Amino acid sequence: MELRHLKAFTVAAELQHFSKAAEQLGIAQPALSQLMRTLESELGLALFRRENRGVVLTAAGEAFLTHARQSIESSKLAIAAAGRARRGEVGEINIGYHSALFEAHLPQLLRHYFSTFPEVKVSLVDAGISAQFDMLLNHTLDLAFARVFKDHLPDRLRTHQFSQSRLVLLIPDNHELAESFTGDLSTLRHEKFVFLQDAAGIGLTSHTLQACRQNHLHPENIMYVPSLMSIPGLVAAGIGLSIVPETVTGLTMPGIRIVPLAQPEMVSELLLISRIDERSSAVQHFINEAHGWADKV
């Protein structure tokens, strides 16, 4: 018994006329009659009886119709499920992040993905950049979001541009430079700074310090902290100054002055990192969604 037999049977049963059913199915009436004879022969019972100029279902046909419709609907659901799986809309993805969730566009992308593709189970893992690399290479992670120098990437990994933020200066509002700072970074050379830990020298702080050096600022008195979240509070407490992505300023509080930095080098790029040889349809689908989301923002 094939699906085409069930589809032809349900149409004939609904129209109660072989000629009309054949026309709707786009086949010749003899072909439809042959399909019904084959189906009845396989079942060993009559599904139709002729009446006047049409046909009506037998008791067996009535009973069979309900299940035939269910089988056709189940086949549609199975085809749709297979299509979703082929497109990567079903599966599991483990995504690494660290300070990346401070980038407003990333939580928005994740919320969109969770609601639009509920059959993909997404797990988020908080891990530093070096740990993200290791976990990607040993397949513990499938994707990662990080601010990282591209030339420090292991050979088996690749990056996808996601978003970019300007860097801004955070300064206590009672600091002597709070009102007089002109944007010349070299005037800050004797100040104490608070930066995110970057032991491997490949992340946000290394990029920021390199941009500072290009603008004649070589900070020597630096306090390193494990989380971006603590930096605004430390600046507000007068511990030091900091240079952070503008997106972090959503965490600011009273006691801080935010100064945009106009130098072209003072930017921070958030990258999506994946394996070069990735085969998972679900992972590829997420990457495509991330590209589309990045194009909108």
N, C-alpha and C positions, 0 to 999 in steps of 0.2 A: 504494500500500500504506500503510495507516494503522496506528497503534499498536494500535488496538482489534482489528484483524485478527490481529495477532501474539499479543495477550493471549488472545483467544478460541481461537486455534490451540493455544497451549501448554496451556491448561486441558483442551481436548478430547483432546490427545495424552496428557496425564497420566492422565485418567480413562478414556480409551478408550471413551467413551460420550457421544453427543451430548446425550441427554436429561439425564444427570447434569451434564454440563458447562454446558448452558443454565441449569439450576437454580442451579448455583453462581455463574454470571455474572449471574443475575437477569434473563434474557431468555427469550423463547419459543424452543422448539426450531427452528421454521421460520426464525427470524431468525438463529440460529447456523448453520444449514445454508446459508443464503444468504451469510453472511459467508465460510464456507469455500469455497463455489463461486466467489465473487468472487476470493478469494485464489488459488485454484488456476487460475482463468482468467488472472489477471494473471501468474502464474508460468509458465503453459503446461505444467503437469504435475500429476499426482495426488499428493496428500499422504496420503490415507487410502484404505483399502479396507475394505469391509464384511466382517465375519466373525462368524458366529453372530448374537448380539443386540447386538454393539457394533461398534467400528471399531478397526483397527490401522494403524500408520504404514507407508507404503511406504518403500523405501530412500531415495527423495528426501525424504520426510517426516522420516525419522530425521536426515538430513544438515541439513535446514532447521531442525529443532528446536533444535539447539545454538546456531545463530546467532540464532534468534528470541529465545531466552532472553538471549543477550548483548545484543541490541538493547533488550530491555525493561529489563535492568539498567542499561544505558548511559543510557536515558531517565530512569530514577530518579535516577541520579547527576547528570545534567544539570539536572533539576528541583531537586534538593537544592542544587546549586551556585548556581543562579539565586536560590533562596530566601535562601541565605547572603549573596549579593551585595546583594539587596534589603534585608536586615536590617542591612547594613553590616559583616558578619563577614568580608569580603574587601576588600582594598585596601591603601592606604598612608597613613600619618599621620606628619607631622613635628611633634614636640612640643618647645617651648622650656621651659627651666628655668634656674635659677641656684642660689640657695641653697635652692630649694624641696625638693631631695632630702633635706635634713636633716629634713624632716617625715616621720616614720616611716610614716604612712599612704600617702604617695605611692609609695615603693618597693614597698609591699605591693600597691597597686592595679596597678602596672605588672607585677609578677610574676604576679599573677592574670590580667591581660589577655594577657600573652605566652603563658601556658600554656593558657588557655581558648580563645583565638582565634588560632591559629598562622597562619592565612591572611591576617591583617592584619600588614603590615610596618610596625613602629613605629620611627622614628628619633628619637633624642634630641639636642637641640642646646643647648649651654650658652651662654646669652646674657643680658645685662643687660636690665632692664625696657624702657628706651627702644629697644634693639635688637629686643626681642621685639615691641613695637608696630609698628615699621617692617616687620619680617619677616611679621607677620600681615597687615598691610595690602597688602603686595606678594605675598602668597601663598607666600612661602618657608617660612613656618610655617603649620600648620593650627590648632594650639592652643598655649597657654602656661600655665605655673603660675608665679604670682608673688604677693608681698605688695605690694599697691599700693593707693593711694587711689582709690576708685571714681570720684570726681569729676575725676580727671586722665585718665580713659580717653578715647581718641579716639572720635568719634561713631560710627564704623562697627564698634566693638568692644563686647562685652558681657561681663559676669562671671557666674560660677556659683560659689556658695559651696562650698568643699571641706572645709576643716578650720580649727580655731581652736586656738591655743596661748596659755597664760598667758606673760607676760614675767617673767623672773627676773633678779635681780642676781647677777653674778659678781664676787667680791671675793677678793683674795689672802688666804690663811688667816693670814698674819702681819700683816695690816693692822690698824691700831688700832681700826677699826670692825667687824672680822670677828665679834667676839663681842657687841659692844654695839649694833650697828645695830638700831633698833626698827621700821624700815619707813617712817620719815618721810624722804621723798626730799629734802626741802629741806636736810637735814643733809649732803648730798653735794655741795653747790653749789661747793665749792672743790676737788673731786677731779678728777683727770685721767681721761678716759674713752677707751675704744677702741670705735669703731663701724664698721659696714660702709659703704663708699663709697656715696653716693646723690646723684650730681652733679645729677640731674634734679629732685631734691627731691620724689619721688613714691612712694618705696618704704619699706622696713622702717625705715630710720634716721629718715626724716622723720616717720613715724608714731610711732616711739618718742620722739623729741624733743618732739613735740606732746603726747604723754601725760605726759612729764616736766614740761613747762611747766604743764599743768593741775594738777600737784601741786607747784608752786613750786620746781621744779628747772630751772635754766637753765645747762646745762653750757657752759663757755667754753673749757676746755682739752681739745680732742678730737683724737685720732689716728685717721685714717680708713684702713681697710685694704680690699683688694679682695676678700677672701674671709672668710666666716664661720668657716671651718675654722681660721684662724690666731688667732682671738680668744681661745679658751680658753688657748692657749699663752702669749699675750702677758699675759693676766691672771695666770697662774701665775708668770710671770717678774717680776711686780710692776710692769709698765709702766703699768697703770691698771685701772680698773673697767670693767664693761660691763653692758648690759642687753640680753638676747637672748631669743628664744623658748625655752620650756622644752625643746623637742625638741632643741636644740643641746647640751644638757647631756650627751647621750650621748657627746659628744667630750671631756668634761672629764677632768682628770688630777689627780694629787696637787698640792697647793698652792692649791687653789681652794675657796672656800666658796660654796655656792649658796643664795640667799635668795629664796624666793617673794615676789612682790609682790601684795598683796591689793587694791590700788586697781582699781576696775572698768575704768578706761581702759587698764590695763596688760595688753592682750591683742594678739595678732597673728593676723590672718586670712589663710589661704592661699586664693587664688582661682584658678579655672580660667577662662582668657580665650579667647573665640572671636569669630569674625566674626558680626555680626547676620544677614547674608544667607547664611550657610553652607548649601550644598546637598549636600555629600558625605554619603552614607549612612554611610560608615565613621567620619567625624568625629562625626556625630550619635550613632552607636552608642556611641562612646567616651564622649561626654558623658553619655549615659544610664547607662552602666556606672559612671562616676565619681559620678553622683548617688546611685546605689544603694549604692556603696561608702561614700560619706560618711554615708549614713543608718545604716550598720551600726556606725560608729565613734563 
